[in-house]
Amino acid sequence: MKIRLYLDEDAMAEDLVRALLSRGVDLTTANLEGMIEREDRDHLDYAISQSRVLYSYNVGDYLALHSQYLQENKSHKGIILTQQQKYGIGEQMRRILRLISALSAEEMENRLEFLSVWS
């Protein structure tokens, strides 16, 4: 199965959303789902409930949540992280598309990927 994305409120830039949607990526955002100003755990739990991989710039918090979920034997659908302003919209899109074409939704389960790896 193909990866489906959920962009938290940190990462839901309109230009990125449009670029990914125009290339056929199945995605939704915190704004579209009424998840603005929610805790990071709420975003991750929402992504899990929708079988979506979470994409965010919030590296520190989601890295900690990933470890916590694994320690608690709680599974998630995957997390993709990058630092804010490290890549422009075009580069983020290209790296996300590479990742989506290389990994299935099943392979992303309980996995944390850094966008920097996908050059």
C-alpha positions in Angstrom: 0.0 0.0 0.0 1.2 3.5 -0.8 2.1 6.0 1.9 -0.6 8.5 2.9 0.6 11.6 4.6 -0.6 13.9 7.4 1.2 17.2 7.7 1.0 18.7 11.1 0.6 22.5 11.5 4.3 23.1 11.4 4.7 21.6 8.0 1.5 22.3 6.1 2.8 25.1 3.8 0.2 25.7 1.1 2.8 25.5 -1.7 4.1 22.2 -0.5 0.6 20.8 -0.1 -0.3 21.9 -3.7 2.9 20.5 -5.1 2.4 17.1 -3.5 -1.3 17.0 -4.4 -0.6 17.8 -8.0 1.7 14.8 -8.1 -0.9 12.4 -6.8 0.2 12.2 -3.1 -2.6 11.2 -0.8 -2.4 13.8 2.0 -4.2 15.8 4.5 -3.2 18.6 6.9 -3.9 19.6 10.5 -5.8 22.6 9.1 -8.1 20.5 6.9 -8.7 18.1 9.8 -9.5 20.7 12.5 -6.3 19.9 14.4 -4.8 23.4 14.8 -3.2 24.2 18.2 -3.2 20.6 19.4 -0.5 18.7 21.2 2.1 16.8 19.2 0.8 13.5 20.7 -2.7 14.4 19.4 -1.3 14.9 15.9 0.5 11.6 16.0 -2.5 9.8 17.4 -4.7 11.4 14.7 -2.3 10.3 12.0 -2.4 6.8 13.4 -6.2 6.7 13.5 -6.2 7.7 9.8 -3.4 5.3 8.8 -1.2 8.2 7.8 2.5 8.9 8.1 3.1 12.1 9.9 5.3 14.8 8.4 6.7 17.6 10.6 9.5 20.1 11.2 9.2 19.4 14.9 12.2 17.1 15.2 12.8 17.1 18.9 9.3 16.4 20.1 8.5 13.7 17.5 11.8 12.0 18.0 10.9 11.8 21.7 7.4 10.6 21.0 8.7 7.9 18.5 11.0 6.5 21.3 8.2 6.7 23.8 5.7 4.9 21.6 8.3 2.1 20.9 9.1 1.7 24.6 5.4 1.5 25.4 4.9 -1.1 22.6 2.5 1.4 20.9 2.7 1.4 17.1 2.5 4.3 14.7 2.3 4.5 10.9 5.6 6.3 10.6 7.1 9.7 11.0 9.1 11.8 8.5 11.0 14.8 10.0 13.1 17.6 8.7 14.3 20.9 10.1 12.3 23.9 9.3 13.8 26.1 6.5 16.4 23.5 5.8 14.9 22.8 2.3 12.8 24.9 0.0 9.4 23.6 -1.1 10.7 22.0 -4.3 13.4 20.1 -2.5 11.0 18.9 0.2 8.7 17.7 -2.5 11.4 15.8 -4.4 12.7 14.1 -1.2 9.2 13.2 0.0 8.4 11.8 -3.5 11.6 9.7 -3.4 10.7 8.3 0.0 7.1 7.5 -1.0 8.3 5.7 -4.2 10.9 3.7 -2.2 8.9 2.6 0.8 5.5 1.2 1.3 3.1 2.1 4.1 3.8 -1.2 5.7 7.6 -0.5 5.6 7.0 2.9 7.3 5.2 1.4 10.3 7.0 2.3 13.5 9.8 3.9 11.5 11.2 7.4 11.8 12.8 8.9 8.6 14.8 12.1 8.3 14.2 13.9 5.0 17.9 14.7 4.8 18.6 11.0 4.0 16.5 11.1 0.8 18.6 13.3 -1.5 
